[in-house]
Each structure stands twice: as structure tokens, then as C-alpha cells.
Amino acid sequence: MLEHVPRWLGALMTNVRAGHAKLAIVQEEVAQSAAFIELSSPAFASGSRLPQRFTADGEGVSPPLVWGEVPAGTVSLALLVEDPDAPAPNPMVHALVWNLPPTERRLAEGDIVADGYGGPDGRDVGRNSYFLEGWLPPDPPPGHGVHDYVFQLFALSEAIDVDDNPGRSEVVSAISGRVLGAGMLVGTYSRDEPRQAEREVPVAESMGGTGALPA
């Protein structure tokens, strides 16, 4: 949808961004004393450009994710993917997944899709900023520059009870005060960069390049 924004308009909005300070993971009530969880992807290194197939310019499927051990006492996991560079008052939500089992250590490519009332193990997918369940492929306006897509994983002390198709505010409110550990992975994308050769990043290499939590 945003690919149709005129490049001149995107350039004029370059400094109009929600801001990284509004990411869920940096909110004091969410992950203030959370332990670190290593989060990575076998498809891209932390801080690098997302392969086109995960965006609105490609197949638009969700990328694969893997993560390390979670803190003792973890009952469930939640994943939130946000774009703090969106030209909007708040970060744009690209994915919401909650009540993943504490033993889960990966999401395969294309796993984040509309799932109605959720999976048999309790996991569920919420709505993105387009009010649809599932993965919202990155779609930055032409001329707006590089956007960060921030994957945030939260280990929770209990399963959360939310509506069947909640939005960001309901999920963030539900996890507040229940976060035992958190991990973060950043992928970038823009329509201004020349397409670079995309390569599969071995999991071990990607794990070594994982971004640390904000201080």
C-alpha cells in the first residue's frame, strides 16, 4: 500500500517517525529488570537488511526466528514486531504472537499467519496495524529512508488472557509486570537502497550478531 506514496512525499516525511523510545521493550513497566534472551534469524544478521521475500516487495512471508534458553519460571512467550520509523504517532505493528509454549525455541519461515482462535497448544496471533491477523510485510514509503523492524521476544511468568484478536496496547498491558526475560533482533528495509545480494546466514553466525537489550 505505501509503495504508492509519491517519493517526494516520502522524502518530506523523513523526519516524521514514531521513535525508538516508544518500542514496547524499552518501556519501564515492560522489561525493566528482564534477563537477556538471545534472539536471531537464520535468514538475516541483526542490524542487516531484510531479504526481500519477507517484505511487501516479495512474497511477504514472515522470517524464521530462533532463540536461546529462557529464564526459570517462564510459563509462556510473546513476540511483538514493531517499526519505530513509521511516519505515525506510534510504532507500526507488524506481528503479535502470544502464549507460545516455554519450550518453543523457533518460528519457521511463514509461521506468523492468521489463525482464527489460535493453535491447539494455546499460541495465538493478533492483529497488525492494518487490523488483520498475521504478518504485515514491511512496506516503507519510497523516499522515507531506512526503517528498523524490531523483533521483541518476551518470556512471561504466566500465560496472558486477552481478547481473541487483540491489538498492541492490550498485549503490552497484559505482559507488563510479567516479563522475566526479553530478546531483540533488528532487521532493516527501505525502498532507497539498491538491492544487495541476499544470503542465508547460518544460525550460529546470526546468534553471534544478536543485538543486546537497551540499557
Residue, then its C-alpha position, 0 to 999 in steps of 0.5 A: m500500500l505505501e509503495h504508492v506514496p509519491r517519493w517526494l512525499g516520502a522524502l518530506m516525511t523523513n523526519v516524521r517517525a514514531g521513535h525508538a523510545k516508544l518500542a514496547i521493550v524499552q518501556e519501564e513497566v515492560a522489561q525493566s529488570a528482564a534477563f537477556i534472551e538471545l534472539s536471531s534469524p537464520a535468514f538475516a544478521s541483526g542490524s542487516r537488511l531484510p531479504q526481500r521475500f519477507t517484505a511487501d516487495g516479495e512474497g511477504v512471508s514472515p522470517p524464521l526466528v530462533w532463540g536461546e534458553v529462557p529464564a526459570g519460571t517462564v510459563s509462556l512467550a510473546l513476540l511483538v514486531e514493531d517499526p519505530d520509523a513509521p511516519a505515525p504517532n506510534p510504532m507500526v505493528h507488524a506481528l503479535v504472537w502470544n502464549l507460545p509454549p516455554t519450550e518453543r525455541r523457533l518460528a519457521e519461515g511463514d509461521i506468523v499467519a492468521d489463525g482464527y482462535g489460535g493453535p491447539d497448544g494455546r499460541d495465538v496471533g493478533r492483529n497488525s496495524y492494518f487490523l488483520e491477523g498475521w504478518l504485515p510485510p514491511d512496506p516503507p514509503p519510497g523516499h522515507g529512508v531506512h526503517d528498523y523492524v524490531f523483533q521483541l521476544f518476551a518470556l512471561s511468568e504466566a500465560i496472558d488472557v486477552d481478547d481473541n484478536p487483540g491489538r498492541s496496547e492490550v498485549v503490552s498491558a497484559i505482559s507488563g509486570r510479567v516479563l522475566g526475560a526479553g530478546m531483540l533482533v533488528g532487521t532493516y528495509s527501505r525502498d532507497e537502497p539498491r538491492q544487495a545480494e541476499r544470503e542465508v546466514p547460518v544460525a550460529e553466525s546470526m546468534g553471534g550478531t544478536g543485538a543486546l537489550p537497551a540499557 
